[in-house]
Amino acid sequence: MRKPSRSVAVWLFAIAAMVAAMVALGGLTRLTGSGLSMVEWQPHHLLPPLTEAEWREAFAAYRTSPQYRLVNAGMDLAGFQGIFWLEYLHRLWGRLMGFAFALPLALFVALGLVRGRLLRRLLLLLALGATQGLLGWLMVASGLVDRPQVSHFRLAAHLLLALGLLAALLWTALDLVAGPPAAGARLRRALAAVLGLAFATMAWGAMVAGLGAGLVNPTFPLMDGGLFPLGGLVLEPPLLNAVATPAAVQYVHRVLALTLVACLTLLALWSGSARVRAAAALAWAQAGLGIATLLGGVPVALAALHQMGAVALLALLVWALHSVRTG
């Protein structure tokens, strides 16, 4: 790899790590009930409240929210500050990522290290990153109307865009490290299908989180005493339950996750690839974390680890797919 390419690749890997940290922060923000503590979107404001008056103004705005009225009624200023900081850090980290991406990109362009197709790809990623910020606010806004629960569809879209950005950053950096991928290989096609299955599993996982479906039927392997939660079929047409009813959404997530584990296990046995074997092992561990999270009543630590396990599995699958295509 040429030295200029190495510099750009290291930068992209660093941005990918920042995205992974952002996903972790987002998960903790949601799990601790902090995500609805900031009821205004002010992208140009970097500083938190600094004076007593500013804190009281922010707290007064929060007291108009459904979360305060229905969940945290009676909370004092100190309690508000306790949930405020995590959401503030989550938003601040997003802005810092924007600077960490845009400023070095401008420098690399000025030095002639990024141009042509690579420049177009990175500009697209920059635009998608800005869109992610807007989507995050639209998600939060959905929980500020009449009930303190964000739209699970917007939550899933927010997570999937973050994971898509992470995958694209890793893929682009790997292109610079190992060269553009070549065509061919049945394993490549199989891994691409598994990667798509992983994205679907994570999408339903996000909907499980958004609906609080992890607290429904906290048993495994059965649900509601059977293989399928018949009580979850309350909407017409029946397929609508798969994306709208907590029990059915959890069921779909379970089926997708177990299918992913089975596919990766078979692929590891068939291919003999060390990276695929590592992905299969991580998928088994991730499934175990998911089951433990379910049986434990969704404790914050386990749920956060489960989300980051998904991020790690995605990164490993991207690496495995790219290595097959270049090998």
Residue frames as qw, qx, qy, qz and C-alpha x, y, z in Angstrom:
[[0.000, 0.887, 0.461, 0.000, 0.00, 0.00, 0.00],
 [0.366, 0.537, -0.037, 0.760, 1.28, 3.46, -0.90],
 [0.274, -0.166, -0.524, 0.789, 1.94, 5.80, 2.02],
 [0.284, -0.076, -0.042, -0.955, -0.80, 8.31, 1.02],
 [0.653, -0.230, -0.573, -0.439, -3.32, 5.46, 0.84],
 [0.523, -0.189, -0.718, 0.418, -2.19, 4.29, 4.27],
 [0.021, -0.042, -0.332, 0.942, -2.93, 7.73, 5.74],
 [0.512, -0.103, -0.246, -0.817, -6.42, 7.83, 4.24],
 [0.675, -0.171, -0.704, -0.140, -7.13, 4.24, 5.30],
 [0.360, -0.137, -0.666, 0.639, -6.05, 4.88, 8.91],
 [0.211, -0.001, 0.134, -0.968, -8.31, 7.95, 8.98],
 [0.633, -0.121, -0.438, -0.626, -11.28, 5.93, 7.69],
 [0.606, -0.173, -0.756, 0.178, -10.67, 3.15, 10.22],
 [0.151, -0.083, -0.509, 0.843, -10.61, 5.82, 12.96],
 [0.429, -0.050, -0.087, -0.898, -13.93, 7.27, 11.75],
 [0.678, -0.147, -0.657, -0.296, -15.39, 3.75, 11.70],
 [0.437, -0.156, -0.722, 0.514, -14.31, 3.32, 15.33],
 [0.122, 0.039, 0.260, -0.957, -16.02, 6.62, 16.16],
 [0.593, -0.112, -0.397, -0.691, -19.21, 5.36, 14.52],
 [0.629, -0.172, -0.754, 0.076, -19.04, 2.18, 16.61],
 [0.221, -0.132, -0.566, 0.783, -18.61, 4.30, 19.75],
 [0.335, -0.043, -0.062, -0.939, -21.58, 6.40, 18.64],
 [0.662, -0.188, -0.610, -0.394, -23.74, 3.28, 18.37],
 [0.504, -0.185, -0.722, 0.437, -22.64, 2.27, 21.88],
 [0.001, 0.075, 0.323, -0.943, -23.53, 5.71, 23.23],
 [0.491, -0.108, -0.324, -0.801, -26.88, 5.60, 21.47],
 [0.639, -0.216, -0.733, -0.091, -27.66, 2.24, 23.00],
 [0.359, -0.208, -0.624, 0.663, -26.79, 3.41, 26.51],
 [0.176, -0.018, 0.047, -0.983, -28.81, 6.58, 26.00],
 [0.610, -0.185, -0.482, -0.601, -31.87, 4.55, 25.06],
 [0.638, -0.197, -0.733, 0.132, -31.42, 1.93, 27.78],
 [0.299, -0.205, -0.532, 0.765, -31.05, 4.51, 30.56],
 [0.031, 0.805, 0.591, -0.036, -34.06, 6.55, 29.43],
 [0.301, -0.555, 0.028, 0.775, -31.85, 9.54, 28.63],
 [0.354, 0.201, 0.600, 0.689, -32.71, 9.93, 24.96],
 [0.025, -0.755, -0.527, -0.391, -35.71, 12.22, 25.48],
 [0.444, -0.619, -0.306, 0.571, -34.02, 14.58, 27.94],
 [0.134, -0.335, 0.225, 0.905, -33.13, 17.19, 25.28],
 [0.415, 0.601, 0.659, -0.178, -36.39, 18.35, 23.72],
 [0.341, 0.882, -0.056, -0.319, -34.89, 20.76, 21.20],
 [0.832, 0.172, 0.264, 0.456, -32.57, 20.22, 18.24],
 [0.044, 0.977, -0.135, -0.159, -29.92, 22.92, 17.98],
 [0.914, 0.218, 0.024, 0.341, -27.11, 21.59, 15.76],
 [0.363, 0.722, -0.179, 0.561, -25.16, 24.85, 16.05],
 [0.470, -0.752, 0.280, -0.368, -24.98, 24.69, 19.87],
 [0.670, 0.275, -0.653, 0.221, -21.96, 22.77, 21.16],
 [0.070, 0.279, -0.658, 0.696, -21.94, 23.81, 24.81],
 [0.367, -0.486, -0.792, 0.035, -24.23, 22.37, 27.50],
 [0.317, -0.885, -0.179, -0.290, -26.00, 24.59, 30.04],
 [0.553, 0.279, -0.435, 0.654, -23.29, 26.33, 32.05],
 [0.114, -0.276, 0.372, -0.879, -25.15, 28.52, 34.51],
 [0.181, 0.246, 0.829, -0.469, -27.91, 27.82, 37.02],
 [0.462, 0.479, 0.128, -0.735, -30.31, 29.84, 34.87],
 [0.443, 0.380, -0.652, -0.484, -29.46, 27.84, 31.74],
 [0.099, 0.006, -0.989, 0.109, -29.96, 24.56, 33.58],
 [0.292, 0.372, 0.644, -0.601, -33.34, 25.67, 34.88],
 [0.484, 0.476, -0.199, -0.707, -34.36, 26.76, 31.38],
 [0.361, 0.243, -0.855, -0.282, -33.41, 23.34, 29.96],
 [0.020, 0.141, 0.929, -0.343, -35.23, 21.59, 32.82],
 [0.407, 0.409, 0.327, -0.748, -38.34, 23.71, 32.26],
 [0.513, 0.380, -0.502, -0.584, -38.37, 22.66, 28.60],
 [0.243, 0.100, -0.965, -0.009, -38.02, 19.00, 29.63],
 [0.213, 0.212, 0.748, -0.592, -40.96, 19.30, 32.04],
 [0.565, 0.373, -0.031, -0.735, -43.23, 19.94, 29.04],
 [0.361, 0.288, -0.825, -0.326, -42.37, 16.52, 27.59],
 [0.850, -0.212, -0.248, -0.414, -44.53, 13.41, 27.95],
 [0.696, 0.095, -0.627, 0.337, -41.60, 11.56, 29.52],
 [0.052, 0.212, -0.518, 0.827, -41.55, 13.96, 32.44],
 [0.574, -0.189, 0.059, -0.795, -45.33, 14.00, 32.84],
 [0.903, -0.050, -0.234, -0.356, -45.86, 10.24, 32.53],
 [0.866, 0.071, -0.413, 0.271, -42.59, 8.71, 33.77],
 [0.544, 0.059, -0.376, 0.748, -40.45, 11.19, 35.70],
 [0.269, -0.792, -0.219, -0.503, -43.02, 13.44, 37.36],
 [0.647, -0.762, 0.010, 0.002, -41.48, 15.00, 40.45],
 [0.813, 0.117, -0.039, 0.569, -37.90, 14.65, 39.17],
 [0.252, -0.893, -0.010, 0.374, -35.66, 17.43, 40.52],
 [0.348, 0.877, -0.304, -0.135, -32.93, 19.34, 38.71],
 [0.281, -0.562, 0.775, 0.062, -30.21, 16.95, 39.86],
 [0.687, 0.165, 0.706, -0.046, -32.16, 14.00, 38.48],
 [0.598, 0.781, 0.121, -0.134, -32.61, 15.81, 35.17],
 [0.084, 0.825, -0.544, -0.129, -28.89, 16.48, 34.96],
 [0.552, -0.286, 0.783, 0.009, -28.30, 12.78, 35.50],
 [0.688, 0.398, 0.602, 0.078, -30.17, 11.85, 32.32],
 [0.336, 0.914, -0.023, -0.227, -29.16, 14.95, 30.37],
 [0.200, -0.737, 0.567, 0.310, -25.41, 14.30, 30.15],
 [0.568, -0.023, 0.785, 0.245, -25.56, 11.00, 28.28],
 [0.507, 0.719, 0.471, 0.065, -27.84, 12.40, 25.57],
 [0.064, 0.957, -0.178, -0.220, -25.68, 15.53, 25.36],
 [0.390, -0.517, 0.692, 0.320, -22.55, 13.40, 24.94],
 [0.610, 0.317, 0.706, 0.170, -24.30, 11.35, 22.25],
 [0.392, 0.886, 0.247, 0.004, -25.16, 14.48, 20.26],
 [0.134, -0.887, 0.371, 0.240, -21.77, 16.09, 20.84],
 [0.575, -0.244, 0.719, 0.306, -20.01, 12.94, 19.63],
 [0.591, 0.587, 0.533, 0.148, -22.02, 13.13, 16.42],
 [0.197, 0.978, -0.035, -0.061, -20.88, 16.70, 15.80],
 [0.368, -0.693, 0.569, 0.248, -17.26, 15.77, 16.56],
 [0.675, 0.117, 0.681, 0.260, -17.51, 12.95, 14.02],
 [0.472, 0.834, 0.280, 0.051, -18.68, 15.47, 11.44],
 [0.024, -0.936, 0.334, 0.113, -15.61, 17.61, 12.05],
 [0.546, -0.434, 0.690, 0.192, -13.32, 14.55, 12.17],
 [0.671, 0.359, 0.609, 0.222, -14.63, 13.51, 8.75],
 [0.390, 0.890, 0.227, 0.065, -15.03, 16.83, 6.92],
 [0.128, -0.928, 0.306, 0.171, -11.80, 18.60, 7.91],
 [0.509, -0.371, 0.701, 0.335, -9.34, 15.77, 7.09],
 [0.624, 0.494, 0.581, 0.171, -11.30, 15.08, 3.89],
 [0.259, 0.964, 0.032, -0.049, -10.78, 18.68, 2.79],
 [0.294, -0.759, 0.533, 0.231, -7.07, 18.36, 3.59],
 [0.629, -0.041, 0.733, 0.257, -6.71, 15.08, 1.67],
 [0.541, 0.733, 0.401, 0.097, -8.48, 16.64, -1.32],
 [0.059, 0.973, -0.187, -0.123, -6.18, 19.68, -1.20],
 [0.384, -0.585, 0.678, 0.226, -3.14, 17.38, -1.12],
 [0.573, 0.411, -0.538, -0.462, -4.46, 15.34, -4.04],
 [0.097, -0.206, 0.959, -0.170, -4.71, 12.15, -1.98],
 [0.363, 0.418, 0.792, -0.258, -8.48, 11.80, -2.46],
 [0.285, 0.394, -0.287, -0.825, -10.04, 12.37, -5.86],
 [0.368, 0.093, -0.774, -0.506, -12.24, 10.81, -8.50],
 [0.648, -0.299, -0.627, -0.311, -14.39, 7.86, -7.50],
 [0.500, -0.237, -0.644, 0.529, -13.05, 7.77, -3.95],
 [0.008, 0.017, 0.196, -0.980, -13.92, 11.44, -3.45],
 [0.507, -0.209, -0.382, -0.743, -17.46, 10.90, -4.73],
 [0.655, -0.290, -0.698, 0.015, -17.91, 7.96, -2.37],
 [0.386, -0.204, -0.532, 0.726, -16.65, 9.90, 0.63],
 [0.186, -0.082, -0.015, -0.979, -18.82, 12.92, -0.17],
 [0.618, -0.290, -0.549, -0.482, -21.81, 10.58, -0.28],
 [0.604, -0.291, -0.660, 0.339, -20.85, 9.19, 3.13],
 [0.146, -0.046, -0.298, 0.942, -20.53, 12.74, 4.47],
 [0.418, -0.188, -0.251, -0.853, -24.03, 13.55, 3.21],
 [0.691, -0.300, -0.633, -0.177, -25.40, 10.35, 4.74],
 [0.447, -0.155, -0.587, 0.657, -23.73, 11.25, 8.03],
 [0.139, -0.042, 0.118, -0.982, -25.53, 14.60, 8.04],
 [0.605, -0.216, -0.475, -0.601, -28.77, 12.79, 7.19],
 [0.595, -0.206, -0.740, 0.237, -28.15, 10.52, 10.17],
 [0.128, -0.078, -0.444, 0.883, -28.15, 13.52, 12.48],
 [0.434, -0.064, -0.146, -0.887, -31.49, 14.69, 11.08],
 [0.676, -0.164, -0.660, -0.284, -32.92, 11.18, 11.32],
 [0.408, -0.123, -0.719, 0.549, -31.81, 10.98, 14.95],
 [0.149, 0.058, 0.284, -0.945, -33.74, 14.14, 15.75],
 [0.591, -0.074, -0.394, -0.700, -36.84, 12.92, 13.89],
 [0.600, -0.156, -0.780, 0.081, -36.64, 9.76, 15.97],
 [0.202, -0.153, -0.587, 0.769, -36.42, 11.74, 19.23],
 [0.302, -0.010, -0.038, -0.953, -39.23, 14.06, 18.11],
 [0.587, -0.188, -0.656, -0.436, -41.53, 11.06, 17.70],
 [0.534, -0.317, -0.714, 0.322, -41.24, 10.49, 21.45],
 [0.128, -0.126, -0.307, 0.935, -42.09, 14.07, 22.38],
 [0.291, -0.279, -0.463, -0.789, -45.69, 14.15, 21.13],
 [0.676, -0.416, -0.082, -0.603, -48.08, 12.23, 23.36],
 [0.935, -0.352, 0.038, -0.015, -46.18, 9.27, 24.81],
 [0.198, -0.814, 0.534, 0.116, -42.54, 8.86, 25.85],
 [0.759, -0.032, 0.620, 0.199, -41.70, 6.20, 23.28],
 [0.120, 0.548, -0.470, -0.681, -39.93, 6.84, 19.99],
 [0.832, 0.379, -0.101, -0.391, -41.13, 5.29, 16.75],
 [0.755, -0.286, 0.564, 0.170, -39.58, 1.84, 16.49],
 [0.736, 0.576, 0.265, 0.238, -39.46, 2.28, 12.72],
 [0.188, 0.935, -0.202, 0.223, -37.40, 5.46, 13.05],
 [0.566, -0.654, 0.502, -0.005, -35.20, 3.79, 15.66],
 [0.855, 0.083, 0.466, 0.213, -34.53, 0.90, 13.27],
 [0.562, 0.774, 0.100, 0.274, -33.81, 3.30, 10.41],
 [0.150, -0.927, 0.319, -0.129, -31.44, 5.31, 12.65],
 [0.690, -0.448, 0.561, 0.098, -29.52, 2.19, 13.66],
 [0.824, 0.327, 0.406, 0.224, -29.42, 0.71, 10.15],
 [0.395, 0.892, -0.061, 0.211, -28.05, 3.92, 8.67],
 [0.337, -0.810, 0.478, -0.052, -25.33, 3.99, 11.33],
 [0.778, -0.177, 0.589, 0.131, -24.44, 0.36, 10.62],
 [0.717, 0.619, 0.258, 0.190, -24.51, 1.01, 6.89],
 [0.132, 0.945, -0.265, 0.137, -22.10, 3.92, 7.33],
 [0.567, -0.591, 0.573, 0.021, -19.84, 1.73, 9.46],
 [0.834, 0.153, 0.502, 0.169, -19.81, -1.02, 6.83],
 [0.558, 0.800, 0.098, 0.198, -19.13, 1.46, 4.01],
 [0.123, -0.909, 0.392, -0.072, -16.27, 3.09, 5.93],
 [0.682, -0.382, 0.617, 0.092, -14.67, -0.27, 6.66],
 [0.800, 0.409, 0.407, 0.167, -15.12, -1.44, 3.07],
 [0.374, 0.911, -0.076, 0.155, -13.56, 1.74, 1.66],
 [0.314, -0.793, 0.522, -0.026, -10.62, 1.54, 4.07],
 [0.778, -0.124, 0.604, 0.116, -10.09, -2.12, 3.16],
 [0.691, 0.690, 0.178, 0.126, -10.12, -1.16, -0.52],
 [0.137, 0.923, -0.332, 0.138, -7.20, 1.17, 0.19],
 [0.538, -0.568, 0.621, -0.044, -5.37, -1.47, 2.22],
 [0.630, -0.051, 0.763, 0.133, -5.86, -4.49, -0.04],
 [0.024, 0.116, -0.635, -0.764, -6.98, -3.04, -3.35],
 [0.627, 0.087, -0.053, -0.772, -10.41, -3.06, -4.99],
 [0.667, -0.042, 0.714, -0.210, -12.26, -6.38, -4.74],
 [0.160, 0.215, -0.789, -0.553, -12.31, -8.82, -7.62],
 [0.761, 0.003, -0.083, -0.644, -15.38, -10.66, -8.86],
 [0.614, 0.171, -0.765, -0.090, -16.14, -14.35, -8.46],
 [0.121, 0.150, -0.854, 0.484, -16.26, -16.94, -5.69],
 [0.510, -0.471, -0.648, -0.313, -19.33, -18.79, -4.43],
 [0.482, -0.395, -0.546, 0.560, -18.20, -18.01, -0.89],
 [0.071, -0.017, -0.015, 0.997, -18.40, -14.32, -1.70],
 [0.412, -0.309, -0.460, -0.723, -22.02, -14.65, -2.77],
 [0.612, -0.431, -0.661, 0.062, -22.87, -16.73, 0.29],
 [0.396, -0.280, -0.395, 0.780, -21.23, -14.22, 2.62],
 [0.103, -0.137, -0.170, -0.970, -23.04, -11.33, 0.92],
 [0.544, -0.424, -0.567, -0.450, -26.34, -13.10, 1.57],
 [0.602, -0.407, -0.569, 0.386, -25.36, -13.70, 5.21],
 [0.219, -0.067, -0.167, 0.959, -24.43, -10.03, 5.56],
 [0.338, -0.298, -0.347, -0.823, -27.89, -9.09, 4.30],
 [0.650, -0.440, -0.613, -0.087, -29.41, -11.50, 6.81],
 [0.480, -0.239, -0.448, 0.715, -27.34, -9.87, 9.56],
 [0.053, -0.119, -0.037, -0.991, -28.70, -6.44, 8.64],
 [0.541, -0.385, -0.493, -0.562, -32.26, -7.80, 8.74],
 [0.647, -0.366, -0.610, 0.274, -31.63, -9.39, 12.15],
 [0.311, -0.145, -0.294, 0.892, -30.30, -6.09, 13.48],
 [0.244, -0.274, -0.268, -0.891, -33.27, -4.19, 12.04],
 [0.654, -0.465, -0.516, -0.299, -35.68, -6.42, 13.95],
 [0.585, -0.253, -0.503, 0.583, -33.46, -6.15, 17.01],
 [0.067, 0.085, -0.091, 0.990, -33.87, -2.38, 16.86],
 [0.493, -0.361, -0.368, -0.701, -37.65, -2.78, 16.59],
 [0.679, -0.368, -0.613, 0.167, -37.57, -5.11, 19.61],
 [0.379, -0.150, -0.359, 0.839, -35.79, -2.35, 21.52],
 [0.126, -0.177, -0.132, -0.967, -38.13, 0.37, 20.31],
 [0.616, -0.368, -0.443, -0.537, -41.26, -1.57, 21.27],
 [0.398, -0.470, 0.614, -0.494, -39.89, -2.82, 24.57],
 [0.886, 0.077, -0.299, -0.346, -40.50, -6.29, 23.17],
 [0.444, 0.337, -0.769, 0.314, -37.60, -7.76, 25.11],
 [0.256, -0.163, 0.651, -0.696, -39.81, -7.65, 28.19],
 [0.801, 0.106, 0.000, -0.590, -42.53, -9.70, 26.49],
 [0.990, 0.076, -0.100, -0.067, -42.40, -13.51, 26.76],
 [0.007, -0.793, 0.595, -0.127, -39.04, -13.56, 28.59],
 [0.832, -0.192, 0.518, -0.062, -38.57, -17.30, 28.07],
 [0.439, 0.606, -0.589, -0.305, -36.46, -19.42, 25.74],
 [0.126, -0.023, 0.630, 0.766, -36.80, -21.43, 23.55],
 [0.016, 0.598, 0.787, 0.152, -40.60, -21.33, 23.91],
 [0.075, -0.110, 0.037, -0.990, -42.77, -18.21, 23.73],
 [0.606, -0.099, 0.105, -0.782, -46.07, -18.12, 25.58],
 [0.702, -0.123, 0.655, -0.251, -45.71, -21.88, 26.15],
 [0.833, 0.424, 0.355, 0.019, -45.32, -22.70, 22.45],
 [0.630, 0.023, 0.351, 0.692, -43.05, -22.33, 19.46],
 [0.116, 0.402, 0.329, 0.847, -45.04, -19.34, 18.21],
 [0.027, 0.261, 0.528, -0.807, -46.76, -16.60, 20.27],
 [0.043, 0.524, 0.758, 0.386, -50.32, -16.90, 18.98],
 [0.172, -0.804, -0.443, 0.358, -51.30, -14.07, 21.30],
 [0.256, -0.459, 0.214, 0.823, -49.12, -11.77, 19.22],
 [0.108, 0.250, 0.696, 0.665, -51.41, -12.01, 16.20],
 [0.057, 0.609, 0.578, -0.540, -53.78, -9.16, 16.95],
 [0.181, 0.595, -0.151, -0.769, -53.56, -7.07, 13.78],
 [0.689, 0.452, 0.555, 0.108, -54.94, -7.54, 10.29],
 [0.895, 0.208, -0.375, -0.123, -53.50, -8.45, 7.89],
 [0.890, -0.434, -0.014, 0.138, -51.49, -10.97, 9.97],
 [0.741, 0.271, -0.070, 0.610, -48.14, -10.03, 8.39],
 [0.027, -0.822, 0.058, -0.566, -48.46, -6.56, 9.91],
 [0.764, -0.644, 0.017, -0.042, -47.82, -8.13, 13.32],
 [0.873, 0.064, -0.037, 0.482, -44.26, -8.94, 12.24],
 [0.391, 0.352, -0.078, 0.847, -43.37, -5.25, 12.38],
 [0.258, -0.553, -0.040, -0.791, -45.91, -3.85, 14.84],
 [0.801, -0.510, -0.130, -0.286, -46.79, -6.31, 17.63],
 [0.233, -0.745, 0.600, -0.175, -44.14, -6.75, 20.38],
 [0.776, -0.189, 0.597, -0.078, -44.47, -10.54, 20.69],
 [0.831, 0.496, 0.237, 0.082, -44.42, -11.11, 16.93],
 [0.298, 0.887, -0.323, 0.142, -41.52, -8.70, 16.41],
 [0.420, -0.615, 0.658, -0.110, -39.51, -10.53, 19.06],
 [0.867, 0.101, 0.487, -0.032, -40.38, -13.84, 17.41],
 [0.690, 0.715, -0.012, 0.112, -39.13, -12.64, 14.01],
 [0.009, 0.849, -0.504, 0.158, -35.91, -11.38, 15.62],
 [0.679, -0.359, 0.634, -0.093, -35.38, -14.78, 17.26],
 [0.870, 0.347, 0.348, 0.036, -35.95, -16.65, 14.00],
 [0.491, 0.839, -0.185, 0.145, -33.64, -14.36, 12.04],
 [0.224, -0.772, 0.575, -0.153, -30.92, -14.59, 14.70],
 [0.758, -0.192, 0.621, -0.042, -31.03, -18.38, 14.91],
 [0.801, 0.562, 0.193, 0.073, -31.05, -18.62, 11.12],
 [0.240, 0.893, -0.357, 0.133, -28.00, -16.36, 11.01],
 [0.477, -0.573, 0.659, -0.098, -26.17, -18.56, 13.52],
 [0.850, 0.128, 0.511, -0.005, -27.04, -21.70, 11.55],
 [0.663, 0.743, 0.020, 0.086, -25.99, -20.19, 8.22],
 [0.059, 0.858, -0.492, 0.135, -22.67, -18.95, 9.56],
 [0.656, -0.384, 0.645, -0.079, -21.97, -22.29, 11.23],
 [0.850, 0.345, 0.391, 0.067, -22.59, -24.19, 7.99],
 [0.470, 0.864, -0.133, 0.122, -20.58, -21.63, 6.03],
 [0.255, -0.772, 0.576, -0.083, -17.66, -21.96, 8.44],
 [0.764, -0.141, 0.630, 0.012, -17.68, -25.76, 8.10],
 [0.766, 0.564, 0.295, 0.085, -17.94, -25.57, 4.30],
 [0.370, 0.903, -0.152, 0.157, -15.41, -22.81, 3.60],
 [0.840, -0.152, -0.180, 0.488, -12.71, -23.47, 6.17],
 [0.234, 0.694, -0.062, 0.679, -12.09, -19.70, 6.26],
 [0.420, -0.168, -0.579, 0.678, -10.60, -18.52, 9.54],
 [0.129, -0.054, 0.095, -0.986, -12.52, -15.25, 9.34],
 [0.612, -0.244, -0.446, -0.606, -15.82, -17.03, 8.71],
 [0.639, -0.247, -0.692, 0.228, -15.12, -19.37, 11.63],
 [0.208, -0.082, -0.417, 0.881, -14.48, -16.32, 13.82],
 [0.369, -0.139, -0.153, -0.906, -17.76, -14.76, 12.64],
 [0.679, -0.265, -0.622, -0.286, -19.63, -17.99, 13.40],
 [0.509, -0.205, -0.644, 0.534, -18.13, -18.14, 16.90],
 [0.010, 0.023, 0.220, -0.975, -19.09, -14.52, 17.51],
 [0.511, -0.216, -0.407, -0.726, -22.62, -15.21, 16.24],
 [0.647, -0.307, -0.694, 0.065, -22.99, -18.01, 18.79],
 [0.336, -0.185, -0.480, 0.789, -21.74, -15.70, 21.55],
 [0.197, -0.082, -0.087, -0.973, -24.09, -12.97, 20.36],
 [0.603, -0.310, -0.581, -0.450, -27.03, -15.38, 20.45],
 [0.572, -0.297, -0.656, 0.393, -26.07, -16.36, 24.00],
 [0.124, -0.077, -0.257, 0.955, -25.96, -12.70, 25.00],
 [0.390, -0.203, -0.332, -0.835, -29.37, -12.14, 23.47],
 [0.652, -0.350, -0.658, -0.140, -30.88, -15.06, 25.37],
 [0.463, -0.249, -0.543, 0.654, -29.27, -13.93, 28.63],
 [0.059, -0.055, 0.029, -0.996, -30.58, -10.40, 28.06],
 [0.538, -0.291, -0.487, -0.623, -34.09, -11.74, 27.48],
 [0.679, -0.346, -0.640, 0.096, -34.09, -14.08, 30.49],
 [0.426, -0.182, -0.426, 0.777, -32.57, -11.40, 32.73],
 [0.002, -0.839, -0.492, 0.234, -35.28, -8.82, 32.04],
 [0.457, 0.741, 0.110, 0.479, -33.12, -6.65, 29.75],
 [0.534, -0.703, -0.049, 0.468, -30.47, -5.39, 32.19],
 [0.235, 0.939, -0.138, -0.209, -28.62, -2.36, 30.85],
 [0.276, -0.632, 0.674, 0.266, -25.15, -3.94, 30.84],
 [0.548, 0.081, 0.812, 0.182, -26.19, -7.10, 28.98],
 [0.496, 0.763, 0.408, -0.078, -28.39, -5.22, 26.53],
 [0.102, 0.913, -0.294, -0.264, -25.56, -2.80, 25.74],
 [0.368, -0.416, 0.789, 0.262, -23.13, -5.69, 25.23],
 [0.597, 0.382, 0.704, 0.044, -25.66, -7.38, 22.95],
 [0.404, 0.893, 0.116, -0.159, -25.88, -4.27, 20.78],
 [0.015, -0.815, 0.531, 0.230, -22.11, -3.93, 20.56],
 [0.577, -0.113, 0.795, 0.152, -21.83, -7.64, 19.77],
 [0.611, 0.658, 0.439, -0.019, -23.96, -6.92, 16.71],
 [0.199, 0.937, -0.232, -0.167, -21.59, -4.13, 15.69],
 [0.330, -0.564, 0.734, 0.185, -18.57, -6.41, 16.10],
 [0.651, 0.204, 0.727, 0.076, -20.25, -9.17, 14.10],
 [0.511, 0.833, 0.188, -0.101, -21.08, -6.75, 11.30],
 [0.024, 0.866, -0.464, -0.184, -17.49, -5.52, 11.14],
 [0.477, -0.317, 0.807, 0.142, -16.16, -9.08, 11.06],
 [0.663, 0.463, 0.588, 0.002, -18.56, -10.05, 8.28],
 [0.372, 0.914, -0.070, -0.146, -17.51, -7.04, 6.20],
 [0.172, -0.708, 0.664, 0.166, -13.86, -7.98, 6.70],
 [0.601, -0.025, 0.795, 0.073, -14.53, -11.62, 5.81],
 [0.623, 0.674, 0.391, -0.065, -16.47, -10.68, 2.68],
 [0.235, 0.920, -0.274, -0.155, -13.81, -8.24, 1.51],
 [0.338, -0.554, 0.745, 0.152, -11.02, -10.73, 2.12],
 [0.683, 0.236, 0.690, 0.055, -12.81, -13.36, 0.02],
 [0.527, 0.823, 0.206, -0.059, -13.32, -10.93, -2.80],
 [0.130, 0.889, -0.433, -0.077, -9.67, -9.90, -2.76],
 [0.463, -0.449, 0.764, 0.034, -8.35, -13.40, -2.21]]
